[in-house]
Amino acid sequence: MSDQQEQANQEQAAWVREHFQKANGYLVEKGLITDKVLTKECRYLIPHIALWKFTLSGSTDKVWAITGVCPSDYVDAKVADNARDALRHFSLRWQLRADNILNDEKADETQQKFAQLLINHAEACYDIVENDELWVDQHI
């Protein structure tokens, strides 16, 4: 392996570690303690997003978490069988959340800007979901 390849591998590993910590920290903030990460089901689209599947401590429950250039978020793992479907779910969820904000007459400018941010991320994630090349090796 060349020095360049080794450096690229180290940078990718560092990115994955950073986003693993970010996902774990986010879940802890939400009151969820993870037991383990199901690495075979996770998906890393470096340097954009990481989709994580965790088991939760003390239960049989599992969650999907997303980190990266998008807002950190999580959902019950029952909503998606794989990382691609989880990303599709996040995209739809953010679009619906944005629509609710934009349809709220009481939404202030900050909330409207947040809604637009959600729409932008939802659309970008949907584009990723629709790109079959990114998912060819996903086990379904």
N, C-alpha and C positions, 0 to 999 in steps of 0.2 A: 504494500500500500504506500502510495506517495505521501510526502509531507502535507501536500495540499488536501488530499483525501482525508488524512488523519485529522487535520485541522477542521475540515468541514464536518466530519463525524463528531468531533468534540463540541463544535458550536451547536449542532443539532441536539446532541445529548443535553447540553446546558439549557437550550430553549425548552426542551421537554421537561426537564427538572423544574425550571422556573415556573412553567405553566401548571405542572402538577402541584407545586406548592401554592400557587395562586388559586387553583380550583379547591384544594383542601381547605385553605384559609377562608375562602368564600363560603364553603359549606359550614364550617365552624361558626362563622358569623351568623348564619341562618339557623344555628342550633343543631346541625347535623354532624355527627362524628362518624367518620368513615372507618371501616374495618380493613378493606383491601381494595385495590384497583384491579379491575378485570382487563388486563393489558391487551389480551387478544381481541377484545371488542372495542378498544379505544381507537381513535383515529387522529393522527397529527398531520395537519396540512400546514407545515412550516413555511413561512413565518406568520401565517394568517390566523388559524384557529386550531384548537385542540378540543376534541370531544372525549370525555372521560366517562367510564362506567364504573361506579363504586358500589360496593356493598356497605351497608350501614352497620355500625357497631351495635351488637345486642339484638339484632333482628334479621329477618330474611329479606328485608326491603333493599332495593337497589335504586340508584338514581343515575341519570345522565347529567353531566355538568359540561358547560362550555366556557372556554376562556380564549383569550387572544386579542385581536384588534376590535372585537365586538364586546358588548356588555357581558360580564360574567352572569351566568344564569344556571338554573338546574330544574329538572322535572323528574317525576317518578319514572322509573325505567319501563313501567308497563305501557307507556305511550308509544314506545318505539322498539322494534326488534333488533335494530342495528344502528350504527353511527349515522348513516345516511338518513334514515328515517327520523332519528333524533334531531339532526340538523334541520330537516324539513319542518319538524314540529316547532323548533325554536323560531324559525322564520315566520311561520304562521302566527305563533303566539305573539311575537313582537309586532307584527302587522296589526293584529286585533287590538293589542294594547295601545298602539299609536292611534288607531281609529277611534277608540274610546276616548282618548285624551282630546283629539281634534274635534270630536262631536260634543264635548263638554263645554258648555257656554262659560263656565267658571274657570276654565284653563287659562293660566296667565302665559306671558311670553316665554318664560323659562320652560314651562310644561310643553308648550307648542314646539319649542326647539328640541326638547327631549323626544317628542313624538316624531319629529322629522329625522332625528338620529336613529331611532328605532326602525323607521321605514327604510332608511339607507342600509342599515345592517341586515334587515329582513330581506331586502332585494339582493344584496350581495351574497348572502347565505343561500338564497334560492338559486342563484346562478351557479353556485358551487354544487348544490344538490343535483342540478340538471346536467352537470358536466360528467358524463359517463366515464371519461378517461380517469377521473380522480377516484373512481370507485371500482375499477376492474378487479382488484385483488381482495375486495371485501367479501368475507364469508357471510353468506346469507342463510 
